[in-house]
Amino acid sequence: MYKIVVYVPEENLDEVKNALFSSGAGKIGEYDKCCWQVKGVGQFRPLSGSNPYIGSQGEIEKVSEYRVELVCSDELIKPAILAMKKAHPYEEPAYDVWRLEVF
């Protein structure tokens, strides 16, 4: 079992979550589409050679984003990450994948 954490601009939240859910992520027992989310502010600066969805090269950008956390079974982690990346608007989405112990 894995935990996925991804940071998503507010206007793309449902699209990215639905892509993850469609891949099979977010299932806990007899429940699906499970996640936890919290709103915050992300910061980044696009460098030379980037193609930013939001902001301009060389300028610090602050964006209203959601941190979304959900679990994913071992056999679905690669398709889930590919689906998230395809749905995410950022050229380089910020995300973490953690392996979990299941008891």
N, C-alpha and C positions, 0 to 999 in steps of 0.2 A: 504494500500500500504506500502511496505517495501523497504528499500535500503540495498543491500548486498555489503559489501566490503570484498575482499579476496586478500591475498598476494600469488602469484604463481611464482615458478621458471620459468625463461624465456623459457626453453625447454618444459615446460608443459602448456604454456599459452593457446594455441588453444584448447587443450584437455579439460581443465577445463572450459573455456568459452563455448565450444560447449555442454558440459554436462549441464551447467546452462541454455543455450538457449533451449536445447531439453526438459527441464523440464517446459518451458514456461516463465522463467525469461527473463528480457530484452525487454519486450514489452511496448511500449509507443504509445497509440492511434493506428493508422494504420501502425506502424513501428515495426519491430521486430529485434532481435539481436543487440539491443542498449546497449552500455556500454561506459565507459570512462576508460582509462588506462594510467598509467604513470610508467616509469621505475625508479627503485631505488635500494638501497642495504639493504637487511634484515640481521639481526644479531641474533644469538642464540647460546646457549651452551647446547648440549645434556647431560642430567644427567644420573646417574646410573639407570639402568632399562629401559632406552630408546632404541629404535631401529631406529636410524636416517637414513633417506634416503640419506642425505648429511652430511658429517662431522663425528667426532668421539666423544665418550663420554668424557666429561671433557674439551674439547677444544672449544674455541670460533670460530664460523664459520660465514663468511660473504658471502652472496650469491646475485647475480644479480636476482632481482625479479620484478614482476609487481604488482602494486596495481590496482585492477579491481573493478569498481563500476557499479552497475546496479540495476534497480528497479524490484520488483516482487509483484504480486497481493497477497492479503491475502490468498486466497485458495490454492496458489501454493508454499508458502514459505517453508513448511516442505519438500515436494518433491524436491524443488530446493536445499535446504541445504544438503539433503541426496545425491543427484546427485553430488554436488560439492565435498563432502567428499569422495565419491566413486572414482571420477576421479582424485582427488588431490594426489600427490605422498607422501606428508608428513604424518607422523604418527599422528601429531597434527597440522592441518592447522590453521593458524592465520586468523580469519575472524570476522566481526562485522555484526550485523543485527539491523537496526534502523527502528522503526515505523515512518511513514511519515503522515503528515496531507495533505489531498487532498482537494483543493479548486475548 
